[in-house]
Structures are given as structure tokens and as C-alpha cells.
Amino acid sequence: METKAHSNTTTIAILPQRVDSVTAVEIEKELLGLLKPDITTIVCNLSGTEYVSSAGLRVLLAVAKSLRKSNRKLILCAPTNYVSEILETAGLSHVLEICETEAAALQKLA
């Protein structure tokens, strides 16, 4: 997983092609590792993610829940059509904040 700092309070994580049982544990560890004292938002860019399994969905929910406990937030952005369908079918589009593009996610924070 690649990460880039957007500002002093926001980090962007570019998720891999597959978020599944093979990669989920490492992704969760890396996302939670981004939680430095000043970071209030993690934006997960899904533009290159082609598949998310139930293990991947669990990780996204677990990270979002962990962030909410400390008044921080997780924003998903730029999901492919297939990943959007997975999130919608799982009912997560009503639970997680999802933006169409990375720019739209960052605009919400401005």
C-alpha cells in the first residue's frame, strides 16, 4: 500500500489491486499505523482496487470504527464500478463516507 501526506492532518492511502484475505491483515496494520497524533483523516483511494472481499470489507469497517472512537474519520474515494457495487450490496455505502474522486474527498475536508 502506498501512502502520501496531503496535509498535516490528512493522509492518503492508495489501496492495492486486491483487498482480500491475503492482504487484509497487512492493510489494516498499515492504515492503523498512519494514526499519528496530528492525523485526523485517512482518505483511502480505491481507484486501482479491482476486488474487495468480505475480509477487506471487515478491515474498512474496523478502521473506520477505530477512527470514529477518537473523533477522526475514514473517507473512501474513487472506487471502481465493481468495488462500488460491492460496497453498495454490502450496505456500506450508507455506513462509510464515499466520494467519487480523491479531489472530492479532499474538498470535503477544506
N, CA, C and O atoms as CSV, one atom per row, in Angstrom:
chain,resi,resn,atom,element,x,y,z
A,1,MET,N,N,0.848,-1.173,0.000
A,1,MET,CA,C,0.000,0.000,0.000
A,1,MET,C,C,0.893,1.234,0.000
A,1,MET,O,O,1.846,1.332,0.773
A,2,GLU,N,N,0.571,2.157,-0.867
A,2,GLU,CA,C,1.320,3.410,-0.960
A,2,GLU,C,C,0.571,4.484,-0.177
A,2,GLU,O,O,-0.660,4.505,-0.168
A,3,THR,N,N,1.303,5.364,0.470
A,3,THR,CA,C,0.674,6.471,1.193
A,3,THR,C,C,1.345,7.779,0.795
A,3,THR,O,O,2.503,7.813,0.379
A,4,LYS,N,N,0.572,8.857,0.939
A,4,LYS,CA,C,1.134,10.185,0.711
A,4,LYS,C,C,0.446,11.164,1.642
A,4,LYS,O,O,-0.760,11.077,1.874
A,5,ALA,N,N,1.211,12.082,2.164
A,5,ALA,CA,C,0.653,13.098,3.055
A,5,ALA,C,C,-0.005,14.161,2.202
A,5,ALA,O,O,0.579,14.641,1.230
A,6,HIS,N,N,-1.215,14.524,2.566
A,6,HIS,CA,C,-1.897,15.612,1.863
A,6,HIS,C,C,-1.701,16.922,2.627
A,6,HIS,O,O,-1.446,17.973,2.039
A,7,SER,N,N,-1.825,16.832,3.927
A,7,SER,CA,C,-1.641,17.994,4.793
A,7,SER,C,C,-1.147,17.488,6.139
A,7,SER,O,O,-0.865,16.300,6.301
A,8,ASN,N,N,-1.046,18.385,7.091
A,8,ASN,CA,C,-0.620,17.971,8.425
A,8,ASN,C,C,-1.648,17.094,9.115
A,8,ASN,O,O,-1.327,16.396,10.076
A,9,THR,N,N,-2.908,17.125,8.622
A,9,THR,CA,C,-3.973,16.379,9.287
A,9,THR,C,C,-4.563,15.256,8.447
A,9,THR,O,O,-5.394,14.489,8.934
A,10,THR,N,N,-4.143,15.152,7.190
A,10,THR,CA,C,-4.740,14.167,6.284
A,10,THR,C,C,-3.675,13.346,5.567
A,10,THR,O,O,-2.701,13.884,5.039
A,11,THR,N,N,-3.880,12.046,5.561
A,11,THR,CA,C,-3.012,11.134,4.816
A,11,THR,C,C,-3.867,10.389,3.800
A,11,THR,O,O,-4.999,10.000,4.087
A,12,ILE,N,N,-3.313,10.198,2.616
A,12,ILE,CA,C,-3.994,9.454,1.566
A,12,ILE,C,C,-3.319,8.098,1.445
A,12,ILE,O,O,-2.102,8.004,1.287
A,13,ALA,N,N,-4.131,7.045,1.523
A,13,ALA,CA,C,-3.637,5.676,1.355
A,13,ALA,C,C,-4.171,5.142,0.034
A,13,ALA,O,O,-5.380,5.137,-0.194
A,14,ILE,N,N,-3.290,4.701,-0.816
A,14,ILE,CA,C,-3.696,4.138,-2.099
A,14,ILE,C,C,-3.719,2.624,-1.929
A,14,ILE,O,O,-2.681,1.972,-1.818
A,15,LEU,N,N,-4.936,2.088,-1.914
A,15,LEU,CA,C,-5.092,0.666,-1.637
A,15,LEU,C,C,-4.684,-0.169,-2.842
A,15,LEU,O,O,-4.758,0.296,-3.979
A,16,PRO,N,N,-4.251,-1.406,-2.592
A,16,PRO,CA,C,-3.770,-2.270,-3.679
A,16,PRO,C,C,-4.904,-2.785,-4.565
A,16,PRO,O,O,-6.081,-2.523,-4.318
A,17,GLN,N,N,-4.514,-3.521,-5.596
A,17,GLN,CA,C,-5.463,-4.060,-6.568
A,17,GLN,C,C,-6.493,-4.978,-5.917
A,17,GLN,O,O,-7.658,-4.983,-6.313
A,18,ARG,N,N,-6.070,-5.754,-4.923
A,18,ARG,CA,C,-6.977,-6.661,-4.224
A,18,ARG,C,C,-6.911,-6.394,-2.721
A,18,ARG,O,O,-5.834,-6.302,-2.131
A,19,VAL,N,N,-8.086,-6.276,-2.126
A,19,VAL,CA,C,-8.186,-6.156,-0.679
A,19,VAL,C,C,-8.974,-7.390,-0.255
A,19,VAL,O,O,-10.205,-7.390,-0.233
A,20,ASP,N,N,-8.231,-8.435,0.078
A,20,ASP,CA,C,-8.857,-9.731,0.357
A,20,ASP,C,C,-8.198,-10.378,1.572
A,20,ASP,O,O,-7.437,-9.732,2.292
A,21,SER,N,N,-8.491,-11.632,1.790
A,21,SER,CA,C,-7.975,-12.312,2.978
A,21,SER,C,C,-6.447,-12.377,2.987
A,21,SER,O,O,-5.848,-12.480,4.058
A,22,VAL,N,N,-5.816,-12.319,1.842
A,22,VAL,CA,C,-4.356,-12.365,1.764
A,22,VAL,C,C,-3.749,-11.020,2.175
A,22,VAL,O,O,-2.707,-10.981,2.829
A,23,THR,N,N,-4.399,-9.929,1.793
A,23,THR,CA,C,-3.830,-8.597,2.030
A,23,THR,C,C,-4.473,-7.834,3.193
A,23,THR,O,O,-3.910,-6.847,3.666
A,24,ALA,N,N,-5.632,-8.274,3.651
A,24,ALA,CA,C,-6.430,-7.511,4.621
A,24,ALA,C,C,-5.691,-7.213,5.925
A,24,ALA,O,O,-5.725,-6.080,6.404
A,25,VAL,N,N,-5.033,-8.200,6.499
A,25,VAL,CA,C,-4.363,-8.001,7.791
A,25,VAL,C,C,-3.269,-6.944,7.667
A,25,VAL,O,O,-3.151,-6.071,8.528
A,26,GLU,N,N,-2.486,-7.014,6.625
A,26,GLU,CA,C,-1.404,-6.050,6.422
A,26,GLU,C,C,-1.960,-4.657,6.157
A,26,GLU,O,O,-1.417,-3.673,6.660
A,27,ILE,N,N,-3.033,-4.555,5.376
A,27,ILE,CA,C,-3.648,-3.256,5.094
A,27,ILE,C,C,-4.174,-2.631,6.378
A,27,ILE,O,O,-3.971,-1.442,6.623
A,28,GLU,N,N,-4.850,-3.431,7.200
A,28,GLU,CA,C,-5.365,-2.914,8.468
A,28,GLU,C,C,-4.225,-2.400,9.347
A,28,GLU,O,O,-4.318,-1.323,9.935
A,29,LYS,N,N,-3.162,-3.179,9.427
A,29,LYS,CA,C,-1.997,-2.788,10.230
A,29,LYS,C,C,-1.401,-1.470,9.714
A,29,LYS,O,O,-1.065,-0.585,10.501
A,30,GLU,N,N,-1.276,-1.350,8.402
A,30,GLU,CA,C,-0.694,-0.141,7.811
A,30,GLU,C,C,-1.599,1.067,8.008
A,30,GLU,O,O,-1.119,2.155,8.328
A,31,LEU,N,N,-2.920,0.885,7.817
A,31,LEU,CA,C,-3.843,2.006,7.993
A,31,LEU,C,C,-3.839,2.490,9.444
A,31,LEU,O,O,-3.790,3.694,9.694
A,32,LEU,N,N,-3.890,1.577,10.382
A,32,LEU,CA,C,-3.866,1.966,11.791
A,32,LEU,C,C,-2.520,2.568,12.175
A,32,LEU,O,O,-2.443,3.394,13.085
A,33,GLY,N,N,-1.465,2.159,11.486
A,33,GLY,CA,C,-0.139,2.720,11.719
A,33,GLY,C,C,-0.006,4.168,11.261
A,33,GLY,O,O,0.929,4.866,11.654
A,34,LEU,N,N,-0.938,4.614,10.436
A,34,LEU,CA,C,-0.925,6.000,9.963
A,34,LEU,C,C,-1.448,6.982,11.003
A,34,LEU,O,O,-1.332,8.195,10.833
A,35,LEU,N,N,-2.020,6.459,12.074
A,35,LEU,CA,C,-2.663,7.309,13.080
A,35,LEU,C,C,-1.651,7.967,14.010
A,35,LEU,O,O,-1.437,7.533,15.141
A,36,LYS,N,N,-1.060,8.992,13.512
A,36,LYS,CA,C,-0.171,9.814,14.330
A,36,LYS,C,C,-1.033,10.881,15.021
A,36,LYS,O,O,-2.155,11.132,14.582
A,37,PRO,N,N,-0.541,11.503,16.076
A,37,PRO,CA,C,-1.369,12.448,16.842
A,37,PRO,C,C,-2.061,13.542,16.018
A,37,PRO,O,O,-3.201,13.899,16.315
A,38,ASP,N,N,-1.398,14.075,14.995
A,38,ASP,CA,C,-1.977,15.174,14.221
A,38,ASP,C,C,-2.936,14.713,13.121
A,38,ASP,O,O,-3.714,15.519,12.609
A,39,ILE,N,N,-2.893,13.451,12.755
A,39,ILE,CA,C,-3.717,12.955,11.652
A,39,ILE,C,C,-5.164,12.785,12.111
A,39,ILE,O,O,-5.450,12.041,13.049
A,40,THR,N,N,-6.067,13.487,11.434
A,40,THR,CA,C,-7.487,13.391,11.775
A,40,THR,C,C,-8.294,12.657,10.714
A,40,THR,O,O,-9.416,12.220,10.974
A,41,THR,N,N,-7.724,12.519,9.511
A,41,THR,CA,C,-8.454,11.880,8.416
A,41,THR,C,C,-7.528,11.009,7.585
A,41,THR,O,O,-6.408,11.395,7.250
A,42,ILE,N,N,-8.030,9.816,7.263
A,42,ILE,CA,C,-7.358,8.954,6.288
A,42,ILE,C,C,-8.297,8.838,5.095
A,42,ILE,O,O,-9.457,8.452,5.239
A,43,VAL,N,N,-7.785,9.174,3.924
A,43,VAL,CA,C,-8.527,9.024,2.679
A,43,VAL,C,C,-7.979,7.785,1.980
A,43,VAL,O,O,-6.793,7.722,1.656
A,44,CYS,N,N,-8.847,6.800,1.749
A,44,CYS,CA,C,-8.435,5.578,1.053
A,44,CYS,C,C,-8.834,5.683,-0.408
A,44,CYS,O,O,-10.018,5.687,-0.744
A,45,ASN,N,N,-7.834,5.768,-1.271
A,45,ASN,CA,C,-8.080,5.852,-2.705
A,45,ASN,C,C,-8.218,4.435,-3.253
A,45,ASN,O,O,-7.297,3.624,-3.153
A,46,LEU,N,N,-9.376,4.153,-3.830
A,46,LEU,CA,C,-9.684,2.821,-4.348
A,46,LEU,C,C,-9.624,2.761,-5.874
A,46,LEU,O,O,-10.126,1.807,-6.469
A,47,SER,N,N,-9.026,3.753,-6.510
A,47,SER,CA,C,-9.039,3.818,-7.979
A,47,SER,C,C,-8.341,2.630,-8.641
A,47,SER,O,O,-8.684,2.265,-9.765
A,48,GLY,N,N,-7.384,2.032,-7.969
A,48,GLY,CA,C,-6.681,0.878,-8.529
A,48,GLY,C,C,-7.125,-0.441,-7.927
A,48,GLY,O,O,-6.553,-1.490,-8.223
A,49,THR,N,N,-8.147,-0.389,-7.081
A,49,THR,CA,C,-8.623,-1.593,-6.407
A,49,THR,C,C,-9.703,-2.246,-7.258
A,49,THR,O,O,-10.748,-1.650,-7.520
A,50,GLU,N,N,-9.443,-3.463,-7.681
A,50,GLU,CA,C,-10.385,-4.175,-8.546
A,50,GLU,C,C,-11.278,-5.149,-7.787
A,50,GLU,O,O,-12.322,-5.559,-8.295
A,51,TYR,N,N,-10.873,-5.523,-6.564
A,51,TYR,CA,C,-11.634,-6.525,-5.820
A,51,TYR,C,C,-11.520,-6.284,-4.325
A,51,TYR,O,O,-10.434,-6.022,-3.807
A,52,VAL,N,N,-12.654,-6.374,-3.636
A,52,VAL,CA,C,-12.684,-6.294,-2.180
A,52,VAL,C,C,-13.515,-7.473,-1.688
A,52,VAL,O,O,-14.683,-7.610,-2.052
A,53,SER,N,N,-12.908,-8.326,-0.856
A,53,SER,CA,C,-13.613,-9.485,-0.302
A,53,SER,C,C,-14.279,-9.105,1.013
A,53,SER,O,O,-14.177,-7.965,1.466
A,54,SER,N,N,-14.954,-10.060,1.612
A,54,SER,CA,C,-15.575,-9.810,2.917
A,54,SER,C,C,-14.505,-9.467,3.958
A,54,SER,O,O,-14.759,-8.664,4.856
A,55,ALA,N,N,-13.332,-10.052,3.851
A,55,ALA,CA,C,-12.231,-9.718,4.774
A,55,ALA,C,C,-11.807,-8.263,4.567
A,55,ALA,O,O,-11.491,-7.564,5.530
A,56,GLY,N,N,-11.798,-7.817,3.336
A,56,GLY,CA,C,-11.460,-6.432,3.031
A,56,GLY,C,C,-12.511,-5.471,3.561
A,56,GLY,O,O,-12.176,-4.407,4.083
A,57,LEU,N,N,-13.774,-5.836,3.430
A,57,LEU,CA,C,-14.862,-5.011,3.956
A,57,LEU,C,C,-14.750,-4.899,5.474
A,57,LEU,O,O,-14.974,-3.831,6.045
A,58,ARG,N,N,-14.402,-6.010,6.120
A,58,ARG,CA,C,-14.243,-6.007,7.576
A,58,ARG,C,C,-13.141,-5.046,7.986
A,58,ARG,O,O,-13.290,-4.323,8.971
A,59,VAL,N,N,-12.053,-5.024,7.260
A,59,VAL,CA,C,-10.939,-4.129,7.564
A,59,VAL,C,C,-11.375,-2.670,7.437
A,59,VAL,O,O,-11.077,-1.855,8.311
A,60,LEU,N,N,-12.069,-2.343,6.373
A,60,LEU,CA,C,-12.520,-0.969,6.187
A,60,LEU,C,C,-13.448,-0.536,7.319
A,60,LEU,O,O,-13.343,0.580,7.828
A,61,LEU,N,N,-14.354,-1.425,7.706
A,61,LEU,CA,C,-15.256,-1.123,8.816
A,61,LEU,C,C,-14.502,-0.991,10.135
A,61,LEU,O,O,-14.770,-0.079,10.916
A,62,ALA,N,N,-13.568,-1.891,10.382
A,62,ALA,CA,C,-12.802,-1.870,11.634
A,62,ALA,C,C,-11.972,-0.595,11.746
A,62,ALA,O,O,-11.904,0.012,12.815
A,63,VAL,N,N,-11.350,-0.194,10.662
A,63,VAL,CA,C,-10.537,1.029,10.677
A,63,VAL,C,C,-11.434,2.248,10.870
A,63,VAL,O,O,-11.104,3.142,11.649
A,64,ALA,N,N,-12.561,2.289,10.170
A,64,ALA,CA,C,-13.498,3.413,10.328
A,64,ALA,C,C,-13.985,3.505,11.770
A,64,ALA,O,O,-14.068,4.596,12.332
A,65,LYS,N,N,-14.306,2.367,12.363
A,65,LYS,CA,C,-14.782,2.339,13.750
A,65,LYS,C,C,-13.687,2.823,14.701
A,65,LYS,O,O,-13.949,3.608,15.613
A,66,SER,N,N,-12.480,2.359,14.485
A,66,SER,CA,C,-11.352,2.769,15.323
A,66,SER,C,C,-11.119,4.276,15.219
A,66,SER,O,O,-10.842,4.932,16.224
A,67,LEU,N,N,-11.228,4.817,14.028
A,67,LEU,CA,C,-11.034,6.252,13.833
A,67,LEU,C,C,-12.145,7.054,14.511
A,67,LEU,O,O,-11.878,8.074,15.147
A,68,ARG,N,N,-13.388,6.594,14.377
A,68,ARG,CA,C,-14.521,7.303,14.982
A,68,ARG,C,C,-14.391,7.412,16.496
A,68,ARG,O,O,-14.813,8.405,17.088
A,69,LYS,N,N,-13.812,6.397,17.120
A,69,LYS,CA,C,-13.654,6.403,18.578
A,69,LYS,C,C,-12.828,7.594,19.053
A,69,LYS,O,O,-13.005,8.075,20.172
A,70,SER,N,N,-11.936,8.062,18.203
A,70,SER,CA,C,-11.090,9.190,18.583
A,70,SER,C,C,-11.424,10.441,17.756
A,70,SER,O,O,-10.562,11.288,17.522
A,71,ASN,N,N,-12.685,10.543,17.318
A,71,ASN,CA,C,-13.166,11.706,16.552
A,71,ASN,C,C,-12.364,11.978,15.287
A,71,ASN,O,O,-12.107,13.127,14.928
A,72,ARG,N,N,-11.978,10.907,14.629
A,72,ARG,CA,C,-11.284,11.003,13.353
A,72,ARG,C,C,-12.166,10.345,12.306
A,72,ARG,O,O,-13.200,9.767,12.637
A,73,LYS,N,N,-11.760,10.429,11.033
A,73,LYS,CA,C,-12.611,9.794,10.031
A,73,LYS,C,C,-11.840,9.143,8.900
A,73,LYS,O,O,-10.702,9.490,8.584
A,74,LEU,N,N,-12.530,8.175,8.309
A,74,LEU,CA,C,-12.041,7.459,7.135
A,74,LEU,C,C,-12.955,7.839,5.982
A,74,LEU,O,O,-14.178,7.764,6.101
A,75,ILE,N,N,-12.364,8.244,4.868
A,75,ILE,CA,C,-13.132,8.537,3.665
A,75,ILE,C,C,-12.605,7.644,2.555
A,75,ILE,O,O,-11.402,7.603,2.300
A,76,LEU,N,N,-13.505,6.932,1.900
A,76,LEU,CA,C,-13.143,6.140,0.732
A,76,LEU,C,C,-13.380,6.994,-0.502
A,76,LEU,O,O,-14.338,7.765,-0.555
A,77,CYS,N,N,-12.508,6.857,-1.496
A,77,CYS,CA,C,-12.724,7.648,-2.710
A,77,CYS,C,C,-12.331,6.871,-3.952
A,77,CYS,O,O,-11.553,5.918,-3.904
A,78,ALA,N,N,-12.897,7.310,-5.060
A,78,ALA,CA,C,-12.586,6.820,-6.403
A,78,ALA,C,C,-12.733,5.311,-6.569
A,78,ALA,O,O,-11.883,4.679,-7.196
A,79,PRO,N,N,-13.802,4.718,-6.016
A,79,PRO,CA,C,-13.953,3.277,-6.206
A,79,PRO,C,C,-14.274,2.945,-7.664
A,79,PRO,O,O,-14.978,3.692,-8.343
A,80,THR,N,N,-13.751,1.829,-8.125
A,80,THR,CA,C,-14.108,1.357,-9.462
A,80,THR,C,C,-15.586,0.960,-9.432
A,80,THR,O,O,-16.175,0.826,-8.360
A,81,ASN,N,N,-16.174,0.774,-10.601
A,81,ASN,CA,C,-17.594,0.393,-10.656
A,81,ASN,C,C,-17.849,-0.890,-9.884
A,81,ASN,O,O,-18.833,-0.988,-9.150
A,82,TYR,N,N,-16.976,-1.871,-10.040
A,82,TYR,CA,C,-17.176,-3.154,-9.362
A,82,TYR,C,C,-17.087,-3.001,-7.847
A,82,TYR,O,O,-17.908,-3.560,-7.119
A,83,VAL,N,N,-16.109,-2.256,-7.373
A,83,VAL,CA,C,-15.959,-2.041,-5.932
A,83,VAL,C,C,-17.142,-1.239,-5.401
A,83,VAL,O,O,-17.615,-1.500,-4.294
A,84,SER,N,N,-17.626,-0.269,-6.171
A,84,SER,CA,C,-18.830,0.478,-5.770
A,84,SER,C,C,-20.012,-0.457,-5.579
A,84,SER,O,O,-20.769,-0.329,-4.617
A,85,GLU,N,N,-20.166,-1.399,-6.504
A,85,GLU,CA,C,-21.254,-2.379,-6.402
A,85,GLU,C,C,-21.107,-3.239,-5.148
A,85,GLU,O,O,-22.095,-3.532,-4.474
A,86,ILE,N,N,-19.887,-3.639,-4.839
A,86,ILE,CA,C,-19.641,-4.445,-3.637
A,86,ILE,C,C,-20.014,-3.645,-2.388
A,86,ILE,O,O,-20.696,-4.156,-1.501
A,87,LEU,N,N,-19.572,-2.406,-2.323
A,87,LEU,CA,C,-19.877,-1.560,-1.167
A,87,LEU,C,C,-21.380,-1.330,-1.039
A,87,LEU,O,O,-21.926,-1.347,0.064
A,88,GLU,N,N,-22.039,-1.117,-2.164
A,88,GLU,CA,C,-23.489,-0.893,-2.167
A,88,GLU,C,C,-24.236,-2.159,-1.747
A,88,GLU,O,O,-25.148,-2.096,-0.923
A,89,THR,N,N,-23.860,-3.286,-2.302
A,89,THR,CA,C,-24.518,-4.559,-1.990
A,89,THR,C,C,-24.347,-4.919,-0.517
A,89,THR,O,O,-25.263,-5.456,0.107
A,90,ALA,N,N,-23.188,-4.626,0.028
A,90,ALA,CA,C,-22.921,-4.921,1.433
A,90,ALA,C,C,-23.573,-3.903,2.369
A,90,ALA,O,O,-23.549,-4.077,3.587
A,91,GLY,N,N,-24.149,-2.853,1.812
A,91,GLY,CA,C,-24.795,-1.835,2.623
A,91,GLY,C,C,-23.826,-0.845,3.245
A,91,GLY,O,O,-24.205,-0.078,4.131
A,92,LEU,N,N,-22.593,-0.855,2.796
A,92,LEU,CA,C,-21.579,0.006,3.402
A,92,LEU,C,C,-21.595,1.427,2.854
A,92,LEU,O,O,-20.991,2.329,3.434
A,93,SER,N,N,-22.286,1.623,1.738
A,93,SER,CA,C,-22.356,2.970,1.189
A,93,SER,C,C,-23.157,3.891,2.108
A,93,SER,O,O,-23.082,5.113,1.983
A,94,HIS,N,N,-23.922,3.308,3.027
A,94,HIS,CA,C,-24.690,4.096,3.986
A,94,HIS,C,C,-23.941,4.251,5.309
A,94,HIS,O,O,-24.314,5.072,6.146
A,95,VAL,N,N,-22.892,3.467,5.490
A,95,VAL,CA,C,-22.143,3.469,6.748
A,95,VAL,C,C,-20.821,4.211,6.616
A,95,VAL,O,O,-20.401,4.913,7.536
A,96,LEU,N,N,-20.171,4.055,5.476
A,96,LEU,CA,C,-18.876,4.681,5.234
A,96,LEU,C,C,-19.038,5.892,4.322
A,96,LEU,O,O,-19.922,5.918,3.465
A,97,GLU,N,N,-18.193,6.881,4.507
A,97,GLU,CA,C,-18.220,8.054,3.645
A,97,GLU,C,C,-17.451,7.719,2.368
A,97,GLU,O,O,-16.286,7.326,2.417
A,98,ILE,N,N,-18.122,7.882,1.220
A,98,ILE,CA,C,-17.523,7.528,-0.065
A,98,ILE,C,C,-17.676,8.705,-1.021
A,98,ILE,O,O,-18.771,9.244,-1.184
A,99,CYS,N,N,-16.575,9.098,-1.648
A,99,CYS,CA,C,-16.584,10.178,-2.635
A,99,CYS,C,C,-16.174,9.623,-3.990
A,99,CYS,O,O,-15.426,8.649,-4.071
A,100,GLU,N,N,-16.666,10.247,-5.049
A,100,GLU,CA,C,-16.389,9.756,-6.400
A,100,GLU,C,C,-14.935,9.910,-6.810
A,100,GLU,O,O,-14.413,9.097,-7.572
A,101,THR,N,N,-14.279,10.950,-6.310
A,101,THR,CA,C,-12.887,11.196,-6.682
A,101,THR,C,C,-12.070,11.584,-5.442
A,101,THR,O,O,-12.617,11.947,-4.401
A,102,GLU,N,N,-10.773,11.497,-5.587
A,102,GLU,CA,C,-9.893,11.930,-4.498
A,102,GLU,C,C,-10.045,13.427,-4.273
A,102,GLU,O,O,-10.054,13.887,-3.131
A,103,ALA,N,N,-10.165,14.183,-5.345
A,103,ALA,CA,C,-10.338,15.632,-5.233
A,103,ALA,C,C,-11.616,15.969,-4.452
A,103,ALA,O,O,-11.618,16.889,-3.634
A,104,ALA,N,N,-12.693,15.229,-4.704
A,104,ALA,CA,C,-13.952,15.471,-3.990
A,104,ALA,C,C,-13.796,15.158,-2.502
A,104,ALA,O,O,-14.343,15.866,-1.657
A,105,ALA,N,N,-13.057,14.107,-2.185
A,105,ALA,CA,C,-12.823,13.748,-0.770
A,105,ALA,C,C,-12.031,14.850,-0.082
A,105,ALA,O,O,-12.348,15.237,1.043
A,106,LEU,N,N,-11.010,15.354,-0.750
A,106,LEU,CA,C,-10.183,16.402,-0.158
A,106,LEU,C,C,-10.954,17.719,-0.059
A,106,LEU,O,O,-10.741,18.498,0.870
A,107,GLN,N,N,-11.840,17.962,-1.008
A,107,GLN,CA,C,-12.673,19.158,-0.967
A,107,GLN,C,C,-13.591,19.159,0.249
A,107,GLN,O,O,-13.850,20.209,0.838
A,108,LYS,N,N,-14.085,17.972,0.626
A,108,LYS,CA,C,-14.944,17.852,1.811
A,108,LYS,C,C,-14.208,18.286,3.082
A,108,LYS,O,O,-14.825,18.746,4.043
A,109,LEU,N,N,-12.907,18.135,3.073
A,109,LEU,CA,C,-12.111,18.465,4.251
A,109,LEU,C,C,-11.730,19.939,4.302
A,109,LEU,O,O,-11.314,20.446,5.344
A,110,ALA,N,N,-11.874,20.619,3.176
A,110,ALA,CA,C,-11.464,22.039,3.109
A,110,ALA,C,C,-12.416,22.929,3.878
A,110,ALA,O,O,-12.222,24.144,3.926
